[in-house]
Amino acid sequence: MDRRWEGDVWGPNVSRRGVLLGGLVLTGAIGGLIRPQEAWAAGPGVKAPPIIGCDAWRAREPSDVVPVWEQRPVRIIVHHTATPNVEDYSRGAGEFVARKIQDFHMDRRGWIDTGQNFTISRGGYVLEGRHGSLEVLRSGDRHVEGAHCTGQNVEAVGIENEGTYSTLTPPDKVWARLRAMCAYICQQYGIAPTEIGGHRDFKDTLCPGDRFYAMLPRLRTEVADSLGEPLDDRAARRASWPLLRPESSGPAVEAAQHLLRAAGLVDVQPNSRFDERTAVAVRQYQQAHRAEEVNGLIGGETWPLLVTAQGGDQDEVALAVRALTPDGAVRASAIPGVEEWKRLLSAADHRP
Ligand SMILES: [Zn+2]
């Protein structure tokens, strides 16, 4: 297994939590879980892009009953497979990768079926991932639970895009099909295009790659345009947790360092550089909080924990706020709520 491609599909850091969800039969009377959707009116009808169903790409049968929820998903999560950027753009190559992913998810991760709901191959072929995902999408009233993002699988449609997009952008065909797919999903389920996110919004992961992740505001804009309901730039660029890692520096790192100190990890020096001491402290913090992966990255799983820690050193928390508000926009004595932290960190990360 080549570690360069560590990630969603072939990564060695295997989570088996998905297994625990297998075997649940979640159909029928689960009315309490059905939440009223905020109506999002789609404009002119968007047609489904061609989608290759599980039978057509010769998927294996799931090893257990696939959970189907009598409710609509509320967001879309974009992934990259973190596999090589192959240049065979044929349909055969697309079906091949769908089978490889299913084998890996079932045989190595121990899941009941493919983890994601849909896959887009390097050639732009859209393939059904987990069995049943296509049928429920067409009817627009139910959701097939996947295993692509722990904590989000009951609520989010997962789309894996074949390739690694840390420094490269997806091929035009992948982009066009992803846009078409997102527009169709938004229409069918009444999901607002602002609810299109990336894996790193929820977990400490590089997925879907820096370049691809930076394109998500454009994706939201283009999907909204496809639906005839244009978004303003501010909505398209919604706040997001910065993904901090060893090469990171700046005010978001300094804020994280103060928050780690507030949590008792006082070996960390607040120097705005993601140095080795910081990386060690992040791993300790992840271990203590039973994060899904103890990998030293601060992303969508660790940030919400860090900013809501109770009972820590409040002076350090105040210093974290100050690091993010050099102009004193927030009084240092006022501790922000989670969304405000996210907004401050996002702004600090994008400040030139
Ligand atoms: Zn992912």
Residues whose N, C-alpha, C, O or C-beta is under 5 A from the ligand:
A	BS01	ZN	D8 H79 H80 H148 H199 C207
